[in-house]
Structure formats: C-alpha cells, structure tokens
Amino acid sequence: MPIAYFICPDGKKTKILSCLNKCHMRERCMFLPTLRAIASSSDRKLFKPSVTELITGTREIYLKRTNEYP
C-alpha cells in the first residue's frame, strides 16, 4: 500500500487527499505543486519489486506493501 498520510508541522496526521484539497492550518507548509509531486511519486503502481526494494530489508518492504503508513 502506498503512503496514506502526511505529517503536518503541528504533528497531526492528515490524509493526503484532504491535505491537497484544503489545508487545516492557517497556511500551507509547502507549495501545493510540491505536495502533489510528493503524493504522486509515492504511489508508482509497480507490481514487480524495484531495485531499491530489492536492497531493502524483506520485512520492511512487506510492511510497506501491506499497511498504510505516514
């Protein structure tokens, strides 16, 4: 599963779509195009493991693929 939350500067977890639609803080912590780029790069829709995943620990990759994480 891809990353599901952003962690805001105030420490709150915010769903990515919620953050992109409307920030709960007075002003955004980053520019909106930057946040969109981070969100789109986190879910690359790869079905086979990437080179980076192959050199990462097996348990870590398993957890990232099966659980939502911030």
JOPESUL-V758462 format. One record per pair of residues at least 12 apart in sequence whose ideal C-beta (glycine too) atoms are under 7 Angstrom apart, sorted by the first residue. I is the first residue (numbers start at 1). J is the second residue. If there is no record, write none. Layout:
BEGIN
I & J
I & J
END
This chain:
BEGIN
1 & 65
1 & 66
1 & 67
1 & 68
2 & 42
2 & 43
3 & 42
3 & 69
3 & 70
4 & 16
4 & 68
4 & 69
5 & 70
6 & 19
7 & 70
8 & 25
8 & 29
9 & 29
10 & 25
13 & 70
16 & 39
19 & 35
20 & 35
20 & 36
20 & 39
END
